[in-house]
Amino acid sequence: MRSILYIIAVILVIGWAIGTFAYAAGGLIHILLVIAVISLLLGILRKDTSVV
């Protein structure tokens, strides 16, 4: 589950970077960045020590 959050966060950060340079989506880009940061924080906070 943690790796999925990282993949989503990376995709959102890439989308944010592209949108920032394109400047087409306005405030939506910053929302994507916030969601990416939240996903990373959730992944860090929820990391489990169990071996699968």
mmCIF file of the N, C-alpha and C atoms, coordinates in Angstrom:
data_MODEL
# 
_entry.id   MODEL 
# 
loop_
_atom_site.group_PDB 
_atom_site.id 
_atom_site.type_symbol 
_atom_site.label_atom_id 
_atom_site.label_alt_id 
_atom_site.label_comp_id 
_atom_site.label_asym_id 
_atom_site.label_entity_id 
_atom_site.label_seq_id 
_atom_site.pdbx_PDB_ins_code 
_atom_site.Cartn_x 
_atom_site.Cartn_y 
_atom_site.Cartn_z 
_atom_site.occupancy 
_atom_site.B_iso_or_equiv 
_atom_site.pdbx_formal_charge 
_atom_site.auth_seq_id 
_atom_site.auth_comp_id 
_atom_site.auth_asym_id 
_atom_site.auth_atom_id 
_atom_site.pdbx_PDB_model_num 
ATOM 1   N N  . MET A 1 1  ? 0.830  -1.195  0.000   1.00 0.00 ? 1  MET A N  1 
ATOM 2   C CA . MET A 1 1  ? 0.000  0.000   0.000   1.00 0.00 ? 1  MET A CA 1 
ATOM 3   C C  . MET A 1 1  ? 0.869  1.252   0.000   1.00 0.00 ? 1  MET A C  1 
ATOM 4   N N  . ARG A 1 2  ? 1.990  1.180   0.697   1.00 0.00 ? 2  ARG A N  1 
ATOM 5   C CA . ARG A 1 2  ? 2.860  2.353   0.803   1.00 0.00 ? 2  ARG A CA 1 
ATOM 6   C C  . ARG A 1 2  ? 3.465  2.719   -0.550  1.00 0.00 ? 2  ARG A C  1 
ATOM 7   N N  . SER A 1 3  ? 3.815  1.730   -1.343  1.00 0.00 ? 3  SER A N  1 
ATOM 8   C CA . SER A 1 3  ? 4.415  2.022   -2.649  1.00 0.00 ? 3  SER A CA 1 
ATOM 9   C C  . SER A 1 3  ? 3.398  2.669   -3.582  1.00 0.00 ? 3  SER A C  1 
ATOM 10  N N  . ILE A 1 4  ? 2.133  2.332   -3.441  1.00 0.00 ? 4  ILE A N  1 
ATOM 11  C CA . ILE A 1 4  ? 1.093  2.960   -4.259  1.00 0.00 ? 4  ILE A CA 1 
ATOM 12  C C  . ILE A 1 4  ? 0.993  4.441   -3.927  1.00 0.00 ? 4  ILE A C  1 
ATOM 13  N N  . LEU A 1 5  ? 1.090  4.776   -2.644  1.00 0.00 ? 5  LEU A N  1 
ATOM 14  C CA . LEU A 1 5  ? 1.047  6.185   -2.247  1.00 0.00 ? 5  LEU A CA 1 
ATOM 15  C C  . LEU A 1 5  ? 2.231  6.953   -2.832  1.00 0.00 ? 5  LEU A C  1 
ATOM 16  N N  . TYR A 1 6  ? 3.401  6.326   -2.842  1.00 0.00 ? 6  TYR A N  1 
ATOM 17  C CA . TYR A 1 6  ? 4.569  6.987   -3.417  1.00 0.00 ? 6  TYR A CA 1 
ATOM 18  C C  . TYR A 1 6  ? 4.408  7.191   -4.919  1.00 0.00 ? 6  TYR A C  1 
ATOM 19  N N  . ILE A 1 7  ? 3.849  6.210   -5.611  1.00 0.00 ? 7  ILE A N  1 
ATOM 20  C CA . ILE A 1 7  ? 3.629  6.336   -7.048  1.00 0.00 ? 7  ILE A CA 1 
ATOM 21  C C  . ILE A 1 7  ? 2.651  7.469   -7.332  1.00 0.00 ? 7  ILE A C  1 
ATOM 22  N N  . ILE A 1 8  ? 1.568  7.530   -6.567  1.00 0.00 ? 8  ILE A N  1 
ATOM 23  C CA . ILE A 1 8  ? 0.590  8.607   -6.732  1.00 0.00 ? 8  ILE A CA 1 
ATOM 24  C C  . ILE A 1 8  ? 1.235  9.956   -6.454  1.00 0.00 ? 8  ILE A C  1 
ATOM 25  N N  . ALA A 1 9  ? 2.034  10.033  -5.409  1.00 0.00 ? 9  ALA A N  1 
ATOM 26  C CA . ALA A 1 9  ? 2.688  11.295  -5.063  1.00 0.00 ? 9  ALA A CA 1 
ATOM 27  C C  . ALA A 1 9  ? 3.638  11.744  -6.163  1.00 0.00 ? 9  ALA A C  1 
ATOM 28  N N  . VAL A 1 10 ? 4.400  10.816  -6.723  1.00 0.00 ? 10 VAL A N  1 
ATOM 29  C CA . VAL A 1 10 ? 5.329  11.168  -7.800  1.00 0.00 ? 10 VAL A CA 1 
ATOM 30  C C  . VAL A 1 10 ? 4.573  11.658  -9.029  1.00 0.00 ? 10 VAL A C  1 
ATOM 31  N N  . ILE A 1 11 ? 3.491  10.983  -9.381  1.00 0.00 ? 11 ILE A N  1 
ATOM 32  C CA . ILE A 1 11 ? 2.686  11.405  -10.529 1.00 0.00 ? 11 ILE A CA 1 
ATOM 33  C C  . ILE A 1 11 ? 2.114  12.801  -10.301 1.00 0.00 ? 11 ILE A C  1 
ATOM 34  N N  . LEU A 1 12 ? 1.641  13.064  -9.089  1.00 0.00 ? 12 LEU A N  1 
ATOM 35  C CA . LEU A 1 12 ? 1.074  14.380  -8.799  1.00 0.00 ? 12 LEU A CA 1 
ATOM 36  C C  . LEU A 1 12 ? 2.142  15.468  -8.806  1.00 0.00 ? 12 LEU A C  1 
ATOM 37  N N  . VAL A 1 13 ? 3.324  15.170  -8.308  1.00 0.00 ? 13 VAL A N  1 
ATOM 38  C CA . VAL A 1 13 ? 4.401  16.162  -8.330  1.00 0.00 ? 13 VAL A CA 1 
ATOM 39  C C  . VAL A 1 13 ? 4.828  16.455  -9.768  1.00 0.00 ? 13 VAL A C  1 
ATOM 40  N N  . ILE A 1 14 ? 4.895  15.429  -10.598 1.00 0.00 ? 14 ILE A N  1 
ATOM 41  C CA . ILE A 1 14 ? 5.226  15.648  -12.008 1.00 0.00 ? 14 ILE A CA 1 
ATOM 42  C C  . ILE A 1 14 ? 4.146  16.492  -12.678 1.00 0.00 ? 14 ILE A C  1 
ATOM 43  N N  . GLY A 1 15 ? 2.897  16.185  -12.391 1.00 0.00 ? 15 GLY A N  1 
ATOM 44  C CA . GLY A 1 15 ? 1.797  16.989  -12.928 1.00 0.00 ? 15 GLY A CA 1 
ATOM 45  C C  . GLY A 1 15 ? 1.859  18.422  -12.454 1.00 0.00 ? 15 GLY A C  1 
ATOM 46  N N  . TRP A 1 16 ? 2.228  18.613  -11.192 1.00 0.00 ? 16 TRP A N  1 
ATOM 47  C CA . TRP A 1 16 ? 2.372  19.966  -10.655 1.00 0.00 ? 16 TRP A CA 1 
ATOM 48  C C  . TRP A 1 16 ? 3.489  20.719  -11.362 1.00 0.00 ? 16 TRP A C  1 
ATOM 49  N N  . ALA A 1 17 ? 4.616  20.057  -11.589 1.00 0.00 ? 17 ALA A N  1 
ATOM 50  C CA . ALA A 1 17 ? 5.749  20.703  -12.245 1.00 0.00 ? 17 ALA A CA 1 
ATOM 51  C C  . ALA A 1 17 ? 5.392  21.091  -13.681 1.00 0.00 ? 17 ALA A C  1 
ATOM 52  N N  . ILE A 1 18 ? 4.739  20.192  -14.396 1.00 0.00 ? 18 ILE A N  1 
ATOM 53  C CA . ILE A 1 18 ? 4.336  20.496  -15.768 1.00 0.00 ? 18 ILE A CA 1 
ATOM 54  C C  . ILE A 1 18 ? 3.333  21.646  -15.781 1.00 0.00 ? 18 ILE A C  1 
ATOM 55  N N  . GLY A 1 19 ? 2.387  21.601  -14.875 1.00 0.00 ? 19 GLY A N  1 
ATOM 56  C CA . GLY A 1 19 ? 1.365  22.653  -14.816 1.00 0.00 ? 19 GLY A CA 1 
ATOM 57  C C  . GLY A 1 19 ? 1.919  23.996  -14.408 1.00 0.00 ? 19 GLY A C  1 
ATOM 58  N N  . THR A 1 20 ? 2.936  23.984  -13.546 1.00 0.00 ? 20 THR A N  1 
ATOM 59  C CA . THR A 1 20 ? 3.534  25.241  -13.123 1.00 0.00 ? 20 THR A CA 1 
ATOM 60  C C  . THR A 1 20 ? 4.216  25.929  -14.301 1.00 0.00 ? 20 THR A C  1 
ATOM 61  N N  . PHE A 1 21 ? 4.908  25.142  -15.115 1.00 0.00 ? 21 PHE A N  1 
ATOM 62  C CA . PHE A 1 21 ? 5.577  25.730  -16.276 1.00 0.00 ? 21 PHE A CA 1 
ATOM 63  C C  . PHE A 1 21 ? 4.568  26.100  -17.356 1.00 0.00 ? 21 PHE A C  1 
ATOM 64  N N  . ALA A 1 22 ? 3.522  25.339  -17.505 1.00 0.00 ? 22 ALA A N  1 
ATOM 65  C CA . ALA A 1 22 ? 2.517  25.634  -18.527 1.00 0.00 ? 22 ALA A CA 1 
ATOM 66  C C  . ALA A 1 22 ? 1.595  26.765  -18.079 1.00 0.00 ? 22 ALA A C  1 
ATOM 67  N N  . TYR A 1 23 ? 1.341  26.863  -16.790 1.00 0.00 ? 23 TYR A N  1 
ATOM 68  C CA . TYR A 1 23 ? 0.493  27.886  -16.185 1.00 0.00 ? 23 TYR A CA 1 
ATOM 69  C C  . TYR A 1 23 ? -0.905 27.912  -16.792 1.00 0.00 ? 23 TYR A C  1 
ATOM 70  N N  . ALA A 1 24 ? -1.417 26.744  -17.119 1.00 0.00 ? 24 ALA A N  1 
ATOM 71  C CA . ALA A 1 24 ? -2.723 26.679  -17.751 1.00 0.00 ? 24 ALA A CA 1 
ATOM 72  C C  . ALA A 1 24 ? -3.833 26.343  -16.752 1.00 0.00 ? 24 ALA A C  1 
ATOM 73  N N  . ALA A 1 25 ? -3.514 25.599  -15.708 1.00 0.00 ? 25 ALA A N  1 
ATOM 74  C CA . ALA A 1 25 ? -4.548 25.104  -14.814 1.00 0.00 ? 25 ALA A CA 1 
ATOM 75  C C  . ALA A 1 25 ? -4.761 25.977  -13.576 1.00 0.00 ? 25 ALA A C  1 
ATOM 76  N N  . GLY A 1 26 ? -3.902 26.948  -13.346 1.00 0.00 ? 26 GLY A N  1 
ATOM 77  C CA . GLY A 1 26 ? -4.095 27.863  -12.220 1.00 0.00 ? 26 GLY A CA 1 
ATOM 78  C C  . GLY A 1 26 ? -3.979 27.198  -10.870 1.00 0.00 ? 26 GLY A C  1 
ATOM 79  N N  . GLY A 1 27 ? -4.998 27.365  -10.024 1.00 0.00 ? 27 GLY A N  1 
ATOM 80  C CA . GLY A 1 27 ? -4.969 26.863  -8.656  1.00 0.00 ? 27 GLY A CA 1 
ATOM 81  C C  . GLY A 1 27 ? -5.015 25.351  -8.548  1.00 0.00 ? 27 GLY A C  1 
ATOM 82  N N  . LEU A 1 28 ? -5.475 24.679  -9.595  1.00 0.00 ? 28 LEU A N  1 
ATOM 83  C CA . LEU A 1 28 ? -5.541 23.218  -9.566  1.00 0.00 ? 28 LEU A CA 1 
ATOM 84  C C  . LEU A 1 28 ? -4.164 22.597  -9.374  1.00 0.00 ? 28 LEU A C  1 
ATOM 85  N N  . ILE A 1 29 ? -3.149 23.210  -9.902  1.00 0.00 ? 29 ILE A N  1 
ATOM 86  C CA . ILE A 1 29 ? -1.795 22.693  -9.803  1.00 0.00 ? 29 ILE A CA 1 
ATOM 87  C C  . ILE A 1 29 ? -1.337 22.676  -8.344  1.00 0.00 ? 29 ILE A C  1 
ATOM 88  N N  . HIS A 1 30 ? -1.658 23.710  -7.611  1.00 0.00 ? 30 HIS A N  1 
ATOM 89  C CA . HIS A 1 30 ? -1.248 23.771  -6.213  1.00 0.00 ? 30 HIS A CA 1 
ATOM 90  C C  . HIS A 1 30 ? -2.019 22.758  -5.372  1.00 0.00 ? 30 HIS A C  1 
ATOM 91  N N  . ILE A 1 31 ? -3.248 22.485  -5.756  1.00 0.00 ? 31 ILE A N  1 
ATOM 92  C CA . ILE A 1 31 ? -4.012 21.441  -5.074  1.00 0.00 ? 31 ILE A CA 1 
ATOM 93  C C  . ILE A 1 31 ? -3.351 20.086  -5.294  1.00 0.00 ? 31 ILE A C  1 
ATOM 94  N N  . LEU A 1 32 ? -2.857 19.836  -6.523  1.00 0.00 ? 32 LEU A N  1 
ATOM 95  C CA . LEU A 1 32 ? -2.150 18.597  -6.799  1.00 0.00 ? 32 LEU A CA 1 
ATOM 96  C C  . LEU A 1 32 ? -0.899 18.470  -5.941  1.00 0.00 ? 32 LEU A C  1 
ATOM 97  N N  . LEU A 1 33 ? -0.193 19.565  -5.764  1.00 0.00 ? 33 LEU A N  1 
ATOM 98  C CA . LEU A 1 33 ? 1.009  19.536  -4.926  1.00 0.00 ? 33 LEU A CA 1 
ATOM 99  C C  . LEU A 1 33 ? 0.655  19.206  -3.483  1.00 0.00 ? 33 LEU A C  1 
ATOM 100 N N  . VAL A 1 34 ? -0.400 19.799  -2.967  1.00 0.00 ? 34 VAL A N  1 
ATOM 101 C CA . VAL A 1 34 ? -0.821 19.530  -1.589  1.00 0.00 ? 34 VAL A CA 1 
ATOM 102 C C  . VAL A 1 34 ? -1.210 18.061  -1.429  1.00 0.00 ? 34 VAL A C  1 
ATOM 103 N N  . ILE A 1 35 ? -1.926 17.515  -2.406  1.00 0.00 ? 35 ILE A N  1 
ATOM 104 C CA . ILE A 1 35 ? -2.315 16.110  -2.342  1.00 0.00 ? 35 ILE A CA 1 
ATOM 105 C C  . ILE A 1 35 ? -1.089 15.204  -2.382  1.00 0.00 ? 35 ILE A C  1 
ATOM 106 N N  . ALA A 1 36 ? -0.097 15.573  -3.193  1.00 0.00 ? 36 ALA A N  1 
ATOM 107 C CA . ALA A 1 36 ? 1.129  14.775  -3.267  1.00 0.00 ? 36 ALA A CA 1 
ATOM 108 C C  . ALA A 1 36 ? 1.867  14.780  -1.937  1.00 0.00 ? 36 ALA A C  1 
ATOM 109 N N  . VAL A 1 37 ? 1.964  15.936  -1.309  1.00 0.00 ? 37 VAL A N  1 
ATOM 110 C CA . VAL A 1 37 ? 2.658  16.036  -0.027  1.00 0.00 ? 37 VAL A CA 1 
ATOM 111 C C  . VAL A 1 37 ? 1.909  15.239  1.043   1.00 0.00 ? 37 VAL A C  1 
ATOM 112 N N  . ILE A 1 38 ? 0.596  15.325  1.045   1.00 0.00 ? 38 ILE A N  1 
ATOM 113 C CA . ILE A 1 38 ? -0.200 14.565  2.010   1.00 0.00 ? 38 ILE A CA 1 
ATOM 114 C C  . ILE A 1 38 ? -0.008 13.065  1.794   1.00 0.00 ? 38 ILE A C  1 
ATOM 115 N N  . SER A 1 39 ? 0.046  12.635  0.525   1.00 0.00 ? 39 SER A N  1 
ATOM 116 C CA . SER A 1 39 ? 0.266  11.214  0.236   1.00 0.00 ? 39 SER A CA 1 
ATOM 117 C C  . SER A 1 39 ? 1.616  10.747  0.755   1.00 0.00 ? 39 SER A C  1 
ATOM 118 N N  . LEU A 1 40 ? 2.637  11.564  0.561   1.00 0.00 ? 40 LEU A N  1 
ATOM 119 C CA . LEU A 1 40 ? 3.958  11.206  1.080   1.00 0.00 ? 40 LEU A CA 1 
ATOM 120 C C  . LEU A 1 40 ? 3.959  11.134  2.603   1.00 0.00 ? 40 LEU A C  1 
ATOM 121 N N  . LEU A 1 41 ? 3.333  12.090  3.241   1.00 0.00 ? 41 LEU A N  1 
ATOM 122 C CA . LEU A 1 41 ? 3.284  12.083  4.704   1.00 0.00 ? 41 LEU A CA 1 
ATOM 123 C C  . LEU A 1 41 ? 2.524  10.870  5.223   1.00 0.00 ? 41 LEU A C  1 
ATOM 124 N N  . LEU A 1 42 ? 1.413  10.528  4.580   1.00 0.00 ? 42 LEU A N  1 
ATOM 125 C CA . LEU A 1 42 ? 0.664  9.340   4.996   1.00 0.00 ? 42 LEU A CA 1 
ATOM 126 C C  . LEU A 1 42 ? 1.504  8.083   4.818   1.00 0.00 ? 42 LEU A C  1 
ATOM 127 N N  . GLY A 1 43 ? 2.257  8.019   3.730   1.00 0.00 ? 43 GLY A N  1 
ATOM 128 C CA . GLY A 1 43 ? 3.120  6.863   3.507   1.00 0.00 ? 43 GLY A CA 1 
ATOM 129 C C  . GLY A 1 43 ? 4.193  6.745   4.566   1.00 0.00 ? 43 GLY A C  1 
ATOM 130 N N  . ILE A 1 44 ? 4.753  7.871   4.981   1.00 0.00 ? 44 ILE A N  1 
ATOM 131 C CA . ILE A 1 44 ? 5.785  7.852   6.008   1.00 0.00 ? 44 ILE A CA 1 
ATOM 132 C C  . ILE A 1 44 ? 5.196  7.501   7.365   1.00 0.00 ? 44 ILE A C  1 
ATOM 133 N N  . LEU A 1 45 ? 4.047  8.089   7.696   1.00 0.00 ? 45 LEU A N  1 
ATOM 134 C CA . LEU A 1 45 ? 3.435  7.853   8.996   1.00 0.00 ? 45 LEU A CA 1 
ATOM 135 C C  . LEU A 1 45 ? 2.877  6.442   9.138   1.00 0.00 ? 45 LEU A C  1 
ATOM 136 N N  . ARG A 1 46 ? 2.423  5.865   8.034   1.00 0.00 ? 46 ARG A N  1 
ATOM 137 C CA . ARG A 1 46 ? 1.790  4.550   8.095   1.00 0.00 ? 46 ARG A CA 1 
ATOM 138 C C  . ARG A 1 46 ? 2.736  3.417   7.767   1.00 0.00 ? 46 ARG A C  1 
ATOM 139 N N  . LYS A 1 47 ? 4.015  3.680   7.667   1.00 0.00 ? 47 LYS A N  1 
ATOM 140 C CA . LYS A 1 47 ? 4.916  2.588   7.303   1.00 0.00 ? 47 LYS A CA 1 
ATOM 141 C C  . LYS A 1 47 ? 4.891  1.506   8.380   1.00 0.00 ? 47 LYS A C  1 
ATOM 142 N N  . ASP A 1 48 ? 4.668  0.308   7.910   1.00 0.00 ? 48 ASP A N  1 
ATOM 143 C CA . ASP A 1 48 ? 4.577  -0.796  8.847   1.00 0.00 ? 48 ASP A CA 1 
ATOM 144 C C  . ASP A 1 48 ? 5.892  -1.558  8.869   1.00 0.00 ? 48 ASP A C  1 
ATOM 145 N N  . THR A 1 49 ? 6.150  -2.186  9.993   1.00 0.00 ? 49 THR A N  1 
ATOM 146 C CA . THR A 1 49 ? 7.403  -2.907  10.156  1.00 0.00 ? 49 THR A CA 1 
ATOM 147 C C  . THR A 1 49 ? 7.256  -4.391  9.863   1.00 0.00 ? 49 THR A C  1 
ATOM 148 N N  . SER A 1 50 ? 6.057  -4.812  9.467   1.00 0.00 ? 50 SER A N  1 
ATOM 149 C CA . SER A 1 50 ? 5.842  -6.215  9.177   1.00 0.00 ? 50 SER A CA 1 
ATOM 150 C C  . SER A 1 50 ? 6.483  -6.578  7.835   1.00 0.00 ? 50 SER A C  1 
ATOM 151 N N  . VAL A 1 51 ? 6.993  -7.792  7.774   1.00 0.00 ? 51 VAL A N  1 
ATOM 152 C CA . VAL A 1 51 ? 7.636  -8.272  6.555   1.00 0.00 ? 51 VAL A CA 1 
ATOM 153 C C  . VAL A 1 51 ? 6.607  -9.093  5.780   1.00 0.00 ? 51 VAL A C  1 
ATOM 154 N N  . VAL A 1 52 ? 6.379  -8.738  4.553   1.00 0.00 ? 52 VAL A N  1 
ATOM 155 C CA . VAL A 1 52 ? 5.368  -9.436  3.746   1.00 0.00 ? 52 VAL A CA 1 
ATOM 156 C C  . VAL A 1 52 ? 6.043  -10.364 2.789   1.00 0.00 ? 52 VAL A C  1 
# 
